[in-house]
């Protein structure tokens, strides 16, 4: 009888864990869906990745501090890195 009781308790614990994790996954998926919705709404309102800059190059220089110094440092180096 004791084996049956232990087995019953073990099955009950496993089922409880399944129920708790199902609830947690449901909450996580709802949070992710709401976050994704906000990100899509924010992205749609920006109308472009280069907003406020006249060119891609200008945006890269503003964000990464590029300029004539960076261009001179890379002069003479191959364009492709790696590959076949």
Contact map, one row per residue, 1 for C-alpha under 8 A:
111110000000000000000000000000000000000000000000000000000000000000000000000000000000
111111000000000000000000000000000000000000000000000000000000000000000000000000000000
111111100000000000000000000000000000000000000000000000000000000000000000000000000000
111111110000000000000000000000000000000000000000000000000000000000000000000000000000
111111111000000000000000000000000000000000000000000000000000000000000000000000000000
011111111100000000000000000000000000000000000000000000000000000000000000000000000000
001111111110000000000000000000000000000000000000000000000000000000000000000000000000
000111111111000000000000000000000000000000000000000000000000000000000000000000000000
000011111111100000000000000000000000000000000000000000000000000000000000000000000000
000001111111110000000000000000000000000000000000000000000000000000000000000000000000
000000111111111000000000000000000000000000000000000000000000000000000000000000000000
000000011111111100000000000000000000000000000000000000000000000000000000000000000000
000000001111111110000000000000000000000000000000000000000000000000000000000000000000
000000000111111111000000000000000000000000000000000000000000000000000000000000000000
000000000011111111100000000000000000000000000000000000000000000000000000000000000000
000000000001111111110000000000000000000000000000000000000000000000000000000000000000
000000000000111111111000000000000000000000000000000000000000000000000000000000000000
000000000000011111111100000000000000000000000000000000000000000000000000000000000000
000000000000001111111110000000000000000000000000000000000000000000000000000000000000
000000000000000111111111000000000000000000000000000000000000000000000000000000000000
000000000000000011111111100000000000000000000000000000000000000000000000000000000000
000000000000000001111111110000000000000000000000000000000000000000000000000000000000
000000000000000000111111111000000000000000000000000000000000000000000000000000000000
000000000000000000011111111100000000000000000000000000000000000000000000000000000000
000000000000000000001111111110000000000000000000000000000000000000000000000000000000
000000000000000000000111111111000000000000000000000000000000000000000000000000000000
000000000000000000000011111111100000000000000000000000000000000000000000000000000000
000000000000000000000001111111110000000000000000000000000000000000000000000000000000
000000000000000000000000111111111000000000000000000000000000000000000000000000000000
000000000000000000000000011111111100000000000000000000000000000000000000000000000000
000000000000000000000000001111111110000000000000000000000000000000000000000000000000
000000000000000000000000000111111111000000000000000000000000000000000000000000000000
000000000000000000000000000011111111100000000000000000000000000000000000000000000000
000000000000000000000000000001111111110000000000000000000000000000000000000000000000
000000000000000000000000000000111111111000000000000000000000000000000000000000000000
000000000000000000000000000000011111111100000000000000000000000000000000000000000000
000000000000000000000000000000001111111110000000000000000000000000000000000000000000
000000000000000000000000000000000111111111000000000000000000000000000000000000000000
000000000000000000000000000000000011111111100000000000000000000000000000000000000000
000000000000000000000000000000000001111111110000000000000000000000000000000000000000
000000000000000000000000000000000000111111111000000000000000000000000000000000000000
000000000000000000000000000000000000011111111100000000000000000000000000000000000000
000000000000000000000000000000000000001111111110000000000000000000000000000000000000
000000000000000000000000000000000000000111111110000000000000000000000000000000000000
000000000000000000000000000000000000000011111110000000000000000000000000000000000000
000000000000000000000000000000000000000001111111101000000000000000000000000000000000
000000000000000000000000000000000000000000111111101000000000000000000000000000000000
000000000000000000000000000000000000000000000111111000000000000000000000000000000000
000000000000000000000000000000000000000000000111111000000000000000000000000000000000
000000000000000000000000000000000000000000000001111111110010000000000000000000000000
000000000000000000000000000000000000000000000111111110000000000000000000000000000000
000000000000000000000000000000000000000000000000011111000000000000000000000000000000
000000000000000000000000000000000000000000000000011111110110000000000000000000000000
000000000000000000000000000000000000000000000000010111110110000000000000000000000000
000000000000000000000000000000000000000000000000010011111110000000000000000000000000
000000000000000000000000000000000000000000000000010011111111000000000000000000000000
000000000000000000000000000000000000000000000000000000111111100000000000000000000000
000000000000000000000000000000000000000000000000000011111111110000000000000000000000
000000000000000000000000000000000000000000000000010011111111111000000000000000000000
000000000000000000000000000000000000000000000000000000011111111111000000000000000000
000000000000000000000000000000000000000000000000000000001111111111100000000000000000
000000000000000000000000000000000000000000000000000000000111111111000000000000000000
000000000000000000000000000000000000000000000000000000000011111110000000000000000000
000000000000000000000000000000000000000000000000000000000001111111000000000000000000
000000000000000000000000000000000000000000000000000000000001111111100000000000000000
000000000000000000000000000000000000000000000000000000000001110111111110000000000000
000000000000000000000000000000000000000000000000000000000000100011111110000000000000
000000000000000000000000000000000000000000000000000000000000000001111111000000000000
000000000000000000000000000000000000000000000000000000000000000001111111100000000000
000000000000000000000000000000000000000000000000000000000000000001111111110000000000
000000000000000000000000000000000000000000000000000000000000000001111111111000000000
000000000000000000000000000000000000000000000000000000000000000000011111111000000000
000000000000000000000000000000000000000000000000000000000000000000001111111000000000
000000000000000000000000000000000000000000000000000000000000000000000111111110000000
000000000000000000000000000000000000000000000000000000000000000000000011111110000000
000000000000000000000000000000000000000000000000000000000000000000000000011111000000
000000000000000000000000000000000000000000000000000000000000000000000000011111100000
000000000000000000000000000000000000000000000000000000000000000000000000000111111000
000000000000000000000000000000000000000000000000000000000000000000000000000011111000
000000000000000000000000000000000000000000000000000000000000000000000000000001111110
000000000000000000000000000000000000000000000000000000000000000000000000000001111110
000000000000000000000000000000000000000000000000000000000000000000000000000000011111
000000000000000000000000000000000000000000000000000000000000000000000000000000011111
000000000000000000000000000000000000000000000000000000000000000000000000000000000111
